[in-house]
Amino acid sequence: MLRITVVSQTKEEVALKIEGRVSGADVELLEQEGSRYLRDAGRLVLDLAGVRFIDEAGIALLQRWSKNYLVLRSGSPFVRALLAAHVSTTVVYLTSSDFLAGGLRKDLS
């Protein structure tokens, strides 16, 4: 089961907290919700701290979104390793301290 919570929303950016498994039918749910917010804002921030697993369809979705401006925040070492191996480096990864400081790092490590 996947839980999606809007953390903040402005004209420029929408931040979503994602919890659970990004797999199966829940990938479609994330795509619908995330795509809707991407149309309204220039940037989509996904807080992945609560994500336990991402399947191939979920990785493919993040790859498609990485062509736009996608920001990934937090994430377990397992999820970060999956993303580092499969998602384009155009994705910006924020640690919690970067997020609080408002800074951006251009790496996934």
C-alpha positions as a Markdown table, in Angstrom:
| # | Residue | x | y | z |
|---|---|---|---|---|
| 1 | Met | 0.0 | 0.0 | 0.0 |
| 2 | Leu | 1.2 | 3.5 | -0.9 |
| 3 | Arg | 0.5 | 6.6 | 1.0 |
| 4 | Ile | 0.9 | 10.0 | -0.6 |
| 5 | Thr | 0.7 | 13.2 | 1.5 |
| 6 | Val | 1.1 | 16.8 | 0.3 |
| 7 | Val | 3.7 | 18.4 | 2.6 |
| 8 | Ser | 3.7 | 21.8 | 0.9 |
| 9 | Gln | 2.5 | 23.4 | -2.3 |
| 10 | Thr | 3.4 | 26.7 | -4.1 |
| 11 | Lys | 3.3 | 27.8 | -7.8 |
| 12 | Glu | 6.9 | 26.7 | -8.2 |
| 13 | Glu | 7.0 | 23.5 | -6.2 |
| 14 | Val | 5.0 | 20.7 | -4.7 |
| 15 | Ala | 6.4 | 18.5 | -2.0 |
| 16 | Leu | 4.9 | 15.0 | -1.5 |
| 17 | Lys | 5.7 | 12.6 | 1.3 |
| 18 | Ile | 5.7 | 9.0 | -0.1 |
| 19 | Glu | 5.3 | 6.0 | 2.2 |
| 20 | Gly | 5.1 | 2.3 | 1.6 |
| 21 | Arg | 6.0 | 0.3 | -1.5 |
| 22 | Val | 6.1 | 2.0 | -4.9 |
| 23 | Ser | 5.1 | -1.1 | -6.9 |
| 24 | Gly | 2.3 | -2.6 | -8.9 |
| 25 | Ala | -0.9 | -0.6 | -9.1 |
| 26 | Asp | 0.4 | 1.9 | -6.6 |
| 27 | Val | 2.9 | 3.1 | -9.3 |
| 28 | Glu | -0.1 | 4.2 | -11.4 |
| 29 | Leu | -1.5 | 6.1 | -8.4 |
| 30 | Leu | 1.8 | 7.9 | -7.8 |
| 31 | Glu | 2.0 | 8.7 | -11.5 |
| 32 | Gln | -1.6 | 10.2 | -11.5 |
| 33 | Glu | -1.0 | 12.3 | -8.4 |
| 34 | Gly | 2.5 | 13.4 | -9.3 |
| 35 | Ser | 1.7 | 14.2 | -12.9 |
| 36 | Arg | -1.2 | 16.4 | -11.8 |
| 37 | Tyr | 1.1 | 18.4 | -9.5 |
| 38 | Leu | 3.9 | 18.6 | -12.1 |
| 39 | Arg | 1.5 | 20.3 | -14.5 |
| 40 | Asp | 0.7 | 22.9 | -11.9 |
| 41 | Ala | 4.3 | 23.5 | -10.6 |
| 42 | Gly | 7.7 | 23.6 | -12.0 |
| 43 | Arg | 9.3 | 21.2 | -9.5 |
| 44 | Leu | 8.1 | 18.0 | -7.7 |
| 45 | Val | 9.8 | 17.1 | -4.5 |
| 46 | Leu | 9.4 | 13.5 | -3.3 |
| 47 | Asp | 10.3 | 12.7 | 0.3 |
| 48 | Leu | 11.2 | 9.0 | 0.1 |
| 49 | Ala | 12.1 | 8.5 | 3.8 |
| 50 | Gly | 9.1 | 6.2 | 4.2 |
| 51 | Val | 9.6 | 4.2 | 1.0 |
| 52 | Arg | 10.6 | 0.5 | 1.6 |
| 53 | Phe | 10.8 | -0.7 | -2.0 |
| 54 | Ile | 10.5 | 0.6 | -5.6 |
| 55 | Asp | 9.8 | -1.9 | -8.4 |
| 56 | Glu | 10.8 | -1.6 | -12.1 |
| 57 | Ala | 7.7 | 0.3 | -13.0 |
| 58 | Gly | 8.3 | 2.8 | -10.1 |
| 59 | Ile | 11.9 | 3.3 | -11.3 |
| 60 | Ala | 10.7 | 3.8 | -14.9 |
| 61 | Leu | 8.3 | 6.5 | -13.6 |
| 62 | Leu | 11.0 | 8.3 | -11.8 |
| 63 | Gln | 13.2 | 8.1 | -14.9 |
| 64 | Arg | 10.5 | 9.8 | -16.9 |
| 65 | Trp | 10.0 | 12.5 | -14.3 |
| 66 | Ser | 13.7 | 13.1 | -14.1 |
| 67 | Lys | 13.4 | 14.7 | -17.6 |
| 68 | Asn | 11.5 | 17.4 | -15.8 |
| 69 | Tyr | 12.7 | 18.9 | -12.6 |
| 70 | Leu | 12.4 | 16.2 | -9.9 |
| 71 | Val | 13.9 | 16.5 | -6.4 |
| 72 | Leu | 14.3 | 13.4 | -4.3 |
| 73 | Arg | 14.7 | 13.8 | -0.5 |
| 74 | Ser | 15.8 | 11.3 | 2.1 |
| 75 | Gly | 15.4 | 7.6 | 1.3 |
| 76 | Ser | 16.9 | 4.5 | 2.8 |
| 77 | Pro | 20.3 | 3.3 | 1.7 |
| 78 | Phe | 18.5 | 0.6 | -0.3 |
| 79 | Val | 16.2 | 3.0 | -2.1 |
| 80 | Arg | 19.1 | 5.4 | -2.7 |
| 81 | Ala | 21.2 | 2.6 | -4.3 |
| 82 | Leu | 18.3 | 1.7 | -6.6 |
| 83 | Leu | 17.9 | 5.3 | -7.7 |
| 84 | Ala | 21.6 | 5.8 | -8.2 |
| 85 | Ala | 21.8 | 2.8 | -10.4 |
| 86 | His | 18.7 | 3.5 | -12.5 |
| 87 | Val | 17.6 | 7.1 | -12.4 |
| 88 | Ser | 19.2 | 9.9 | -14.5 |
| 89 | Thr | 21.7 | 12.1 | -12.8 |
| 90 | Thr | 19.5 | 15.1 | -13.7 |
| 91 | Val | 17.6 | 14.2 | -10.5 |
| 92 | Val | 18.7 | 16.3 | -7.6 |
| 93 | Tyr | 19.0 | 14.5 | -4.3 |
| 94 | Leu | 18.5 | 16.4 | -1.1 |
| 95 | Thr | 19.5 | 15.2 | 2.4 |
| 96 | Ser | 17.4 | 16.4 | 5.3 |
| 97 | Ser | 20.1 | 19.0 | 6.2 |
| 98 | Asp | 20.2 | 20.3 | 2.6 |
| 99 | Phe | 16.4 | 20.6 | 2.5 |
| 100 | Leu | 16.3 | 22.6 | 5.8 |
| 101 | Ala | 19.1 | 24.8 | 4.6 |
| 102 | Gly | 17.5 | 25.3 | 1.2 |
| 103 | Gly | 20.6 | 24.1 | -0.6 |
| 104 | Leu | 20.8 | 21.7 | -3.5 |
| 105 | Arg | 23.4 | 19.0 | -4.3 |
| 106 | Lys | 23.8 | 17.6 | -7.7 |
| 107 | Asp | 24.7 | 14.1 | -6.7 |
| 108 | Leu | 22.8 | 11.0 | -5.6 |
| 109 | Ser | 25.4 | 9.8 | -3.0 |
